Amino acid sequence: MSIQPVIFRCSCIKTLSAVEANPARSNQHESNGVTQLKSIFGEDRQELPALFSLRRDSQVFESGITWYDAREAHATRSEYRLYFQSNPVMNLAAEGDNIVIDFDRDGSVHCELIPQTNPDYSGIVSEWRVQ
């Protein structure tokens, strides 16, 4: 069975830190939202279903994400975050793996994990980068 690539309109990639990937370090399940993610999700709070997959694997799992401003009650400060629920893909995530996030051509949010052992691994991407 051939595995079809996910085609994104525009995507962001980042290497996961220990607190983003390892529940023993932090059970927050979230990434800080920066300008690159704001360009995808905007400034309004959103709770969305998302499709999670491993690069070069045919399995896809649906799980919820929330895009929000953690300081929405503060008049002059904002701190956007992308929260994800536990799911089989992110349960496999490790510090140093890459994650690609965006809306696919069908309008669904897709989060694709690229483990360091995957041939498509891009190396360390320390900050969110638009691709």
N, C-alpha and C positions, 0 to 999 in steps of 0.2 A: 504494500500500500504506500503510495507516495504521500508525503506530507506537504501540504500547500503552505506557502509563506503567508504571514499576516501582512496585509498591505495597509500602511498607515497614511493618513493625510499629512501628518507632521508628527514627529515623536520626540520625546525627551528620554535621555538615557542617563543613568547614574550607577556608580558602584555602591552597593549596600555597605553601610557601616555596621559595626557590631550591634548597636542599639536598634537598628532597623531590621536586623536579621536574626538575632539571637535572643530568644525569650529569657534566657538566664541573665542576660545583661540588662534587658528592659522588655517589659511586656506591653509596650505602648502601641506596637503595630502601626507606626506612622512615620512619614517623612516630612521634613519641613518644606513648606510650599514657597517657592521662590518665583521670581519673575517668569522663568521658563514655564513653570506649571500654571501660573496665572494666565499665561497666554493660551493655554489649553482649556482650563476650567473657568476662567473669569473670576469675579470677586464675590459672587453670590454663593451661599451655602448650598451644597448639592449632596443628596444621598442617592447613589446610583448602583445598579448591578454592574459588575465588571466580569470580564472573562479572563481567567488566569491560565497561563500555559508555560511549559518549558520549551525553549527553542529546540527544534527538530524532534518534537514529540507530538503525537496526534491527539493526546488527551487535553480537554479543555474543561475547566471547572468554573462555575459561576459563584461569585461571592460578592458581598456588598463592600462599597467604599463610601467614604464621606469626605468631601472637600469643604473645609470650613476655616473661619478666622477664629483662632483660639482667644483672641482679645476683642471680639466683636462688641463687647460692652464698653470698651475703652474708647473715648472720643478721639484720641489722636494717634493711637498705635494699632498696628495690625500684625498678626503672626499667623500666616496661613499654614495649614497642615493637610496632608492627605492621609487619612486613616483607612486601613484595610482590615477586614475581618480575617480570622484564621481560615486557612484553606489548604488543601493538599500541596499546592505549588509553593506557597510561601512557607509552609512547614519544612520544605526542603532547602530553603534559602540559607546561604551562609555568608558571613562577612567576606567581602571581596567579589561576590557575584554581581553581575550587572542586571538591572531591571530597565525595561523599556515600557513607557506608558504613553497612551494616546487613544483617541477615538479612531476606530477603523473606518473603512469606507462605508460600512453599513450604519455608522453612528453609534456603535457599541464601544464602551471603554474596554480596552484590552491591555493587560499587564503581562508582559512576557519576560520570564526569568531566563537569564543566560548564565549558567554556572561556569566557573572558571575552567572546568574540564571540557566545555563545549568548544568545538572547532570555530564557532562564530564569536567567541569571547573577544571583546574589544580592548581588553586591558583595563587599567584603573582609570575611571572617569570620576574625579573627586567631587565635582559639582554637577548639578543638573545641566545637561547640554542638549540643545535642540539639534535634531538630525534632519 
